[in-house]
Amino acid sequence: MLHPAGRAILVIAAVAIGAPAAAQDVSPSEADHDHTAQGAAWTWATDASVFFGYNDQQRKFTDFSAWESQNWFMLTGTRPIGADQLAVDAMISLEPFTMAKLGSPQVFQAGETYNGAPLSNYQHPHDLVMALGGRYRRSKRGVGYSFTADVVGAPALGPTVFLHRESARDNPETPLVHHYTDSTHTTFGVLTGGVDANGFAVEASWFKGEEPDDNRLNIDPLKLDSWSVRGSWQRGPWHAQVSGGHLHRPEPFELYNMARLTASVEYSGAIGSRPFSATLLWGENREIHGILDGYLFEWDLRAHARGAFYGRAEAVARDLLDLGGPDPPGFVEFHRISHIASLTIGYVYDIAERRWGRLGAGADATVYTVGENLVEDFGSPHSFHVFLRYRPEARSAAAAHVH
């Protein structure tokens, strides 16, 4: 018999697939999109993204591939309370069932664990419950005051998570800089307060610094041991932010805390009459073993009514060769840092667009260059994807995801 929580999760997924969508990270003051269902006092909106395809990663000595699905489904409800607003969010992913336990093969990707050991060359599956929380916002004399409490959610740290960036939503692969910028988007325990006015916002969060464990089906213990601060600006299609935070022992195999700094500029508008989205971002992890920087530029251009070109360029400094190596008590060793650059070019074509959403077919290829200390083990890797992509809403340059 299906557990009650499982039945609730299936209901959320069915609603997200069956209804058109509104944006995920829509600011509380922004008007709802047309794709909503009106109740007595609540307005409900859905969003989703599903990829299914073949992932092939080729490197020296080891080629690895998988048939897999990256996916998420979201339900958001808002309700006015006088001049104030209450919002609730729930989000799930079926990746614990549609990916291998190790995750999605990806050369040079790192972050989180499997069986207590650090993951390397794999992107971990997301937890079954990716978001669950609520937000209350009061507006007075042009100033908004908000408070958010999440069982699972994102603190005020980093840019719009890649899953919801318009510049990344046609790309099935996770950015290499994910764990330098927006990996805290599924944090178990978050409290956030913010003030906004005239497009500017300042937010602060108290949250759990540790990454989710490798049991993808449970709710991890909630803690409040880390903090972050973010300042952001939103105007029209532009969104910019700078943020920083202190993370308490983000990885269980490390005994030390970490500081993270990020800055980003996002654009989701058009070039002429063609929808165009782009993101430029930087993230830095200041670890006990060294300082690691990552840079990203990604884009998505709607070339014509049914087709879109997308791409991503990254440069990262990575701790791969000594990842997870324990230090004796009282002794810290600086790890060997490796430098990696990558370029992805892809195209997706909508083979069907109906009221239930858009079904597209796509493919991309990625090439890498590596520093000298990786050549012996990795050579010159490359990879490609061939996939089907489902999104429930019609493409709109106006439907930008914002904080």
N, C-alpha and C positions, 0 to 999 in steps of 0.2 A: 504494500500500500504506500502511495506517495505521501511523504511527510508534508504537513500543512505549509511549512515554509516553501517547499518545492512547488506546491500548487500556486501559492502567491507569486512565485517567480515566473511560472509559466503564464499566469494571467498578465503580468507586466510585459513579458515578451510578446504575447499575442496582441495586446493593445498597441505596442510600439510598431509591430509589423503591419497591423491592419489599418492604422490611421496615418494620415499625412502628419508631417512633423513641424515643430517650431524649433528655434535654436536652443542649444543646451545652456550655454553660459550667459543667457540674456540678463542684462542688468535689471534690477527690480523696478526701475523707473521707466523702462522701455515698454512701449505698447506691445501687446501680444500680436503674433502673426495671425493670419487668417486660419491656419491649420490648428484650430482649437475646438474643444467640445464644452459648451456651456452647461453648467449644472445650476442648482438653486443659488449657490453662493460661490462656488468654485469654478475656476477656468482651468481646464486640463490640456496639456500639450505633450506630445510625444516626439521622440527622435530615435534614430537607430542607424547602425552601419554594419553591413555584413560583407565580408570577403570570403570567397572559397576558391582555392586554386593550388597550383603546384609551385613550390619554392625550391630552387636549386642553388646551392652554395658550393663553389669550387675553390679549393686552396691546395697548396703543396702538401702531398702525402695523404690528405683527407678530403674527399668530396662527400657532402651530405645533403639530403633532400627530403621533402615531406609533402604530402597532400594535407592541407590544413585549412582551418577557418579562423580568421580574426573577426570578432564581433562584439557589439554591445547594444543594449536596448535601454531606453530611458523614459520615465514618466515624471512630469512636473505638474504640480498644482499650485495655483495662486488664488488668494481670497482677500478682497478688501475688508478692512476693519476700520470704518470711518475713513479718515484720510491716510491711514496706515495700510500696510500690506503684509500678509503672511504667505510664505511659500514653502512647499515641501518637495523634496527630490528623492527619487529612487532610481537606481541604475544597476543593471546586472550584465554579466558576460557569461556566455556558455563556453569560453575557451578552456576551462578545466576538462571539458568533454570533447572539444573539437581540435585540441592540440595534444601533442605528446606531453608527458609529465615534465620533461625537461623544458619544453617550450618550443618556440619556433627557431629553426636553425638560422643563424645570422653571424657571419664572420665579424669578429672584433667586438661584438656586443657583450656587455657585462652588467651585472647588477642582480641583487637578491640571491637566493640560495635554492639548492635542491638536496635533500637529505643532509642538511646542515653544512654542505660545502658550497663555496661560491660558484655561481653560474658563469661560464665563459663560452663565447661563441653561440649563445642561445639567448633569445628574448623570452623571458618567463611568461607563462599564461597569466592573465589577470584573474583576480579572485571572482568567485561567483557573484558576490555583492560588492559592487564598485562604488556605490554612493547610497547613503541613507541619512537624511537629515532635514533640517528646517531653517528658515531665515525669516526674521521679522525686521521690517523697515518702516521708519517714521520720517516724514518729510515736513519740515517747518521753515517757512520763510526762505525757500530756495535751497535749504541745506538738508541733506538726507543723512539719517543715522541708522545704521544697520547692525544686527547681531545675528550670527550664524552658529548653530550647534549641530555637529555631524557625528553620528556613530561611525560612518565612513565618509570621508570627504577630502577636500583640498584646502590646505592652509593658504594664507596670503604669501605665496612664495612662487616666483616664476611666471612665465607667460601663460597664455591659454594652452592647455594641454594639447599635445599633438593630435589626439583622437578627435578633437573638436575644432582644430584650426582649419579654416577653409583652404588654406594653402597646402594642407597635408591630407585631406580626407579622401582623395582619390588614390593615395599611395598606401599599399598594404604593409610596408615595412616601417618598423620603429626607428626613429633617429638614433644615431650613436650618442648624441648629446643628451638623450632622455634623462639619464641619471645624473646629469649636471644641471638640469634646468627644471623639469616638471614631473619628476618621478614621485613626488609627494601627493599626487592627485588621488591616490587611494590610501589615505591615512586612517588608521583606526583610532579615532578620538581627536576632534578638532573643535576649538572655540575661537571665533573670529569676531572682532568689532571693527566698524569702519565709519568714516565720515566722508561725504562727497558733496561737491558743489561746482556748478559751471564746467562739468566735464572732468574735474580733478577729483581724485579719491586717495585717501590714506587708510590703510588697513593694518591691523596687527593680529597675530594668531598665537595661540598656545595649543600645542599639539604633541602627538607621539612621534618621536624622531625615528624610531625603528621601522625598517621596511616590513611589509607583510611577510609572514612565514610561508613555508611551502605547502601548507595545508590550504588549498584554494577554496574549500567549501565551507569554512567556518568563519565566525567573527572573532578576530584576534582580541586578546585582552586590551582594554582601553587604558591609555596612560596620557599624562600631560607633563612632558619633561623637556620640551623644546619650544622655541619661539621664532617668529619671523615678522618682518615689517615690509610692506610694499606700498610704493607710491605709483599712481597710474594716471593717464590722461586719455580721454576718449573724445574724438570729434569726427563726425561723419564716418568715413570708411577707415579712419586711422585710429590705432590704439598703441600706446607705448607704456612701458612699465620698467621700473628698477626695483629690485627687492634683494633682501638678504636675510639669512636665518642661521640659527645655531641648532644643529641636529645632534641629539643624544644617541650615540652608538647606533648609527643607521643600519649597519650590517652586524649580524650576531657573531660573525667570526672575527670581528675587530673589537678591541677593548677601548677604543678611543672615540671621542666626539669629533664632529666635523662642522666647518662653516661653509655655507654656500652663498654665492653672489650671482645674480642674474640681471640682464638688461635685454630688452627686446623692443622692436617696432613691427607692428602688423598692419597690413593694408588689405582690405577686402572690398573692392569696388569694381572698377572697369577701366579698360583701355579702349577709348572710343566706345563702341557698342558691345565690346566683348568682355564678359565677366573675367576679372583677374584678381587673384589673391597672392600675396607674398608675405614672407616673414623673414626678418633678419634678427638673429639672437646670439647672445653670448652667455655662457655659464661657467662658473668656476667652483670646484670643490677644493677646499683647503684642508687637507688631511695630514695626519701626523707623519706620513711617509713622503709627502711632497704636495705640490700645488698642481692641480690638473685643470686645464682650460679646454673648452670646447666651443666651436663656432659653427653656425648653420645659416644657410640661405636656401629657402625653398619657395616654390612657386606653383601655381596652377592657372592655366590660361585656357578659357573656353574658346577654341579656335573656330568652331562653327556650332550650329544648333545642337548637334549630338556628340561632338567629340571634344576632348580636352587633352592638352599636353601638360604634364607635370614633371617636376624635377627637384632634386635636392643636392646641395654641395655642402660637405662638412669637413672640418679639420679638428682633430681631437688629440689630446695627450692622454694616454691610457696606461694604467697599471695592470698589465697582463702577465708579465713574466714572473712576478712575485706575488700575484694576487692570492690573498688568504694565508700567506706565510706567517705563522705565529712568531712573536718576539718574546724572548726570555723576559721575566719580570725585571723591571728597571732598565731595560735596554731597548732602544728604538733604532731600527735600521731603515735608511732611506732606500726605497725600492727603485728598481730600474724603470724608467719612464719610456714608453714607446710612442712614436708619432705616426698618425694615420690620417690619410685624406681619402675622401670618397666622392663619387659623382654618380647620381642616378638620373636617368632619363626614361620617361614612360608616357604611355598614351592609353586613354580609355574611351570607348565608344558606347553610347547608350543604344542598345539594340531594342529597347522597349521603354516607353514612358507613358504611364497611365495614372489614373487617380490613386492607385495603390503605391506608386513610387516609380523609381527609375532602376532598370536592370541594365548594367553595362558589362562589357567584356574588355579586358585590358592586358597589358604586358609592360614590363620594364626591365632594364638591365643596369647593373651597378659595377663600376670598376674602382679599384683601390690602388693607392700607392702607400708604401710603408717605409718606416725608418730602418736603418741598417740592422738594428738588433732584432728585427722581426723577419728579415729576409730568409734566414736559415730555416725557420719553422713554417712560414706562411707563403713564401714566394710572392707572386703578384696575383692575389685572389680576384675573382669576379663572381657575379651571381645574377640570376634572373627570376622573374615571377611571371606566371600566366594565370589569369584569374577571372572570376565573375564578381561583380560588385553590385550590391543592392543598397539604395538609399530611399527612404520613404517620401522625401519631399522633392518637388520640382526645384531645379537649380535657380537661385536668385542671388544676384550680387548684393541685394539689400539685406539678406538674411545672414548677417555677419555674426560670428560668435564673439562675445566680449565678456570681460569680467563683470 
